[in-house]
């Protein structure tokens, strides 16, 4: 009887992990970049993020000769509803994040992205009918308790945290269901809100409130915001098409960890006891979630190996 050969690695998933790590490393360092826009309103930076992301992606698609899936998607407007929802969610996420950095509330932004994996777990269960283990249930419960503690301890709703977590978690859910590759999907998303960005730029220019041509440094930073925005989103879109929603959440730890350290060591933001308690509960929840995911991994591997031999 011939010995069975071990199952080959899932190259599709490995490629997805690589895309995910690239995206989260870049996102983690975003506070350092957007802190350079001091004095420019966050909504104006958001407008340029949309504008220059779309321009950069159009050039990249032309260079790679990848217009066919874009034209196919745009020729079926009845199917663009989910893509438009993705565009609006990511636009909201971008704007809130820029505001958090400019107002030096990076701890709140970091907490929002720590919370997102647990939002992904809840969305996966509610929408995709993925099974939630009892450890994952405890983790989601701890996250809910953490938000309640911050609400009571700080006497205010942590709206930056909640908005970032819910908007990006929902974006990941919808993006996973969009039948477009990462590059084409991201371009169509930005293209759908591109007219709004153009109208806003025109209004700023006509009212003499635009900072775009105020100084060469400012102009270059605003243009660069589009390129720097597009690169990790391209990587994330590639990961979202290849990985389970829960796996995306697991990889996301890297992003808020880097942001947390930047807020603590670079921006020297104050960390209250209520905030620290919130972080601790979220970290415990993420630890339980990680342990649950690790326990489930060998069973999934064995199941795949058995399926391949039948």
N, C-alpha and C positions, 0 to 999 in steps of 0.2 A: 504494500500500500504506500503510495507516494506521500511524502510529507507535504502538508499544506504550507504554502508560502504566506508570509505575513502580509497583511493588507498594505497596499501602497498609500503614502500620505495623500490626503485630499488637497491637491494643488489649488483647487478653486478656493478652499477655505484659507489656505496659507497665504495666498495672494490677497485675500480680503483682510487678513490680520495685518499684513504689511501696509496696506492702504490705511487701515484704521490707526496704526501707530504713527504713521506720518502725519495724519490729520490732527491727532490729539497733541502731538509734540508741538506742532506749529500753533495750534489754538492756545496751548498753555502759555506761550510767550507773547500772546497778543497784548496783554496790558502794557508791556514795555513799548510797543509800537503806538498804540492809541493814546498813551500818555503824552506823546509828542504833539498832539493836536490841541494843546491848552489854549484857550481863548477862542476856539472855533466851536460853535454850537454843535451838539451831538447829532441833531437832525440834519445839519448841512453835511457833516462827514458821512452820514448814512446815504444821503443822496448821491454823493460821489462814489461811495462803495458800490452802489447799484450801477451807476453809469459806467464806470471804468471796468468793473467786472464784466459787464456785457460786451464792451468794446474789446477787451482782452480775449474773451472767449470766442468772439466772432473771428478774430484774427487767427486764433489757434485752430479753430475748426476749418478755416480756409486752408491753413498750412497743411493740415492732416487730411484734407479732402473728405470731411465727415459731414457734409451737409445733407446727405440723403435722409438719415433718421430724423433730422430736424424738420426738413420739409414735409416728411410723412406725418410727423406729429402735428405740425401747424395746419396741415390740410384736413385734419379731423378735429375741428374745434369742439365738437360735442364730447370729446375725451380729454379736454384740457382742464376740466374742473379741478381734478385732484392736483394737477401741476400748479394751477393758480393758487390753490390752498397752500401748497408747499412754498410758493414764492412769498405769499403774504406772511406766513409763519416765520420764515427765515428772515424776512425784512424786519418784522417785529423784534425778533431775537437780536439781530444786529444793532438796531437802534437802542434797545434797552442796555445791551452790553456796553456800547460806547458811552452812554450816560453813566453807567456804573463806574467805568474807569475814570472818566473826566471828573466825577464827583467824589472820587477816591472811596468807592464802596466795593472794592475788589473782593473783600471777604464775602459780601453778599453774592457777588457773581460766582465766586468759587463754590459757595454752598449750593447755589442753583445747579451747577454742573455736577457736584457730588450727588445731589438729589435725583438727577436725571436718570441714572440707571435704574433706580427703584420706580420711577415713573414708567420707564420702559417695561419693567416687569408687570406693573399693574395694567398698562395698555395692552401688553401681549396677552394677558389673561382675558381682559374684557372684550377686546376687539378681535384678536387672532385666535382666541380659544386655546392659547398655550396653557399648559397645566402649571399651577403655582405650587411648589412644595411648601411644607409647613414652615421651614426655615425662611423661605422667601416671604411668606405671609408675616412672620415675626419681623423681618427686616422692613417691610412696608409699614407695619404698625409702629415701629420705632421712628421711622421717618415722619409719620404723622404726629407722633408725640413730640418730636424735635421742633416741628413747626409751631405746635401749640405752646411749647415752652418759650420760644422766641416771641410769640405773640403776647404772652403774659408778661415775660421778663422785660421786654422792651416797650410794651404797651403800644405796639404798632404792628400792622401786618407786614411781613417781609415780602413785599410785592415784587421786588427785583428778583429775589430768589425763586419765588413761585412762577413768575412770568417766564424767566429763562428756562426753568426746568420743564414746564408744561409746553411751551412753544417748541423747544428743541426736541423733547420727547415725542410730541405729536408729529413734528416734521420727519423724524426718523421713521415713524410708523407709516406715514403716507408715502415717503420716498421709497420705501421698500416695495410698495405696491405699484409704482410708476414703471411701465414697460419701456424704459429708455435707459441707455447706458449712462454712465456717470457724467461724461463730458456733455453729451447732447441734452440730457435732462437738466443739468445745471444751467446750460445756456438758454433753454426754453424758459426756465423759471425766471431768470433775470430779464429775458426779453419781454416777458409779460408785464413786468413792472417798469420797464425801461421808459415808456411814454410818461409815466408819472414823474420819473426822475428828470426827464427833459423839461417838463412843465415847471417843475420846482426850480431848476437851474435858470430857466428863463425869467421866472418871477424874481429870484434873488438878484439876477443881473440888472433887470429893469429898475429895481428898487435900490440899487447901489449897496446891497447888503452882502454881496458875494465876497468870500475871502480867496477865491480861486486864483486870481492874478495879483493878489496883494503883495506877494514876495515869491521869488523863485523856490525857496525852501518849502513854503506852504503849497505851492502848485505841484511840486514833485511829490510831496507827501500824499496829497489828495489823489493823484494819479496812481501812486503806488498802493493806496488802500484797496483799489480794485483788484490789482494783481495778487496782493497778499491775501485778500479775501477769497479769491477764486481758487487758489492752489489747494488749501486744505479742504475746501468744499468738494473739489473734484475727487480728492482722495477719499473723503467720507462717503460720497455717492457711490464710488467703486466698492467700498467696504459694505455699504448698506445692501447692495445687490447680491453680495456673496455670503453674508453672515446672518445668523439668527439675530433677532432684536436683542435677546438677552446677552449674546456675545458682544454686540456693539456696546452695551452698557458696561460690560466688564472691562473692555479696553479703555473706556472713557475716564477711568480713575486718574490716568496720567495727566490729563488736562487740568482738572481742578487742583490737583496736588501742586503742580507748578505755579498756578495762579495763587494758591494759598501762601506759598513760600515768597512769591513776589510781593504780595500784600504785606506780609510780616516783615521781611528783611529789606525790601527795596523802598516801598511806600511808607512803611512804619505806621500802618493803620492801627488804631486802638482796637483791642479785642476784649469785649466785655465778657463777664461770667456767663451771661445768658447765651451769647454767641458761641463761646467755647463749649458750653453744655450741649448746644445744638449740634456742633461739629462732632462731638464725641458720640452722641447718639447715632448720627448719620454714619460715622465710621464703623460703629459696632454693627449697624444694619448692613453696611456694605461687606463687612467681614463675614456675617452670616450668609449673605447672598453668595459671596465668593466660595464659601465652603460648600454650599448647596450645589453650585455650578460644578465645582471640582468633583464632588461625589457623583454627580450625574454623568460626567464625561466618560469614565471607563465603561459604563453600561451602554452609552451611545456608540462607543468604539466597537465593543463586542457585537452589538446588534448589527452595525454596518458590515463587519467582517462576516457575520453569519449570513446576511442577505446576499453578499457577493458570492458565497459558496453554494447557494441554493439555486 
